[in-house]
Amino acid sequence: MPNQNKVQNPETPVPKTPQMNDRDFINDMLTTEKYFCNSFSVALHEMSNQSLFQDIFSISKENHDMQRELYNLMFEKGWYSLESAQPTSLSQSYQQFSGYKSQFPYGSNIQ
């Protein structure tokens, strides 16, 4: 029985051989870009030199854009799937996090 909560395009076939195929290469690139996104984020949080911050911020933006393009390509080819959110879990998350806003300064002004 197929998973009714799965969101996925039809999978583009790739050769099943020991050699890396297109899916393997793109998945490797996506994983690397995600790692870079996280690393740049940590670096930006710790950077004190404004000029260097601006340079790395620009590179980080390009990195995020590339990560998104690779994700979209994997999803388009059916090599990346998602689980659709269920209304009950959305409601539970909303209730949980809406209670947090009162803990922040000016929290009552957040919509």
C-alpha positions in Angstrom: 0.0 0.0 0.0 1.5 3.4 -1.0 2.1 6.0 1.6 -0.7 8.5 1.3 1.3 11.2 3.1 4.3 11.0 0.7 4.8 13.9 -1.7 7.0 12.9 -4.6 7.3 13.2 -8.3 7.7 10.0 -10.5 11.2 8.8 -10.1 13.6 9.3 -13.1 15.3 6.0 -13.6 19.1 5.7 -13.2 21.4 2.8 -13.9 21.8 0.4 -11.0 25.6 -0.2 -11.2 28.5 0.1 -8.8 29.5 3.4 -10.5 28.0 6.7 -9.3 25.0 7.8 -11.4 23.4 11.2 -11.9 21.3 10.7 -8.7 24.4 9.8 -6.7 26.3 12.8 -7.9 23.5 15.3 -7.4 22.8 13.8 -3.9 26.4 14.2 -3.0 26.4 17.8 -4.2 23.2 18.6 -2.3 24.7 17.1 0.9 27.9 19.1 0.5 25.9 22.3 -0.1 23.8 21.7 3.0 27.0 21.2 5.0 28.4 24.5 3.6 25.2 26.3 4.5 25.5 25.2 8.1 29.2 26.0 8.2 28.8 29.5 6.7 26.0 30.2 9.2 28.3 29.3 12.2 31.1 31.4 10.7 28.8 34.4 10.1 27.6 34.3 13.7 31.2 34.4 15.0 32.6 37.0 12.5 33.7 40.4 13.9 35.2 41.9 10.8 32.5 43.7 8.8 34.1 43.5 5.4 34.8 39.8 5.8 31.3 39.3 7.1 29.8 41.0 3.9 32.0 38.8 1.6 31.1 35.6 3.4 27.4 36.6 3.6 27.4 37.1 -0.2 29.0 33.7 -0.7 26.6 32.2 1.8 23.6 33.5 -0.2 25.0 32.0 -3.4 25.5 28.7 -1.5 21.9 28.7 -0.2 20.7 29.4 -3.7 22.7 26.5 -5.1 21.4 24.2 -2.3 17.8 25.2 -3.2 18.4 24.5 -7.0 19.9 21.1 -6.2 17.0 20.3 -3.9 14.5 21.4 -6.6 16.2 19.2 -9.2 16.2 16.2 -6.9 12.5 16.7 -6.1 11.6 17.3 -9.8 13.3 14.0 -10.7 11.5 12.1 -8.0 14.7 11.5 -6.1 13.7 13.5 -3.0 10.3 13.0 -1.3 8.5 14.7 1.6 5.9 13.7 4.0 2.8 15.9 3.9 1.9 17.5 7.3 -1.3 16.3 8.9 -3.8 18.9 10.2 -3.6 17.5 13.8 0.2 17.8 13.9 0.0 21.3 12.4 -2.5 22.3 15.0 -0.4 20.8 17.8 2.7 22.6 16.6 0.8 25.9 16.3 -0.5 25.5 19.9 3.0 24.7 21.2 4.8 27.6 19.5 2.1 30.2 20.0 2.5 29.8 23.7 6.2 30.7 23.3 5.6 34.2 21.9 4.6 35.5 25.4 8.1 34.6 26.6 9.7 37.1 24.1 10.0 40.9 24.6 7.1 42.4 22.7 5.7 38.9 22.3 2.1 40.0 22.6 2.6 42.2 19.5 3.5 39.2 17.3 0.8 37.9 15.1 
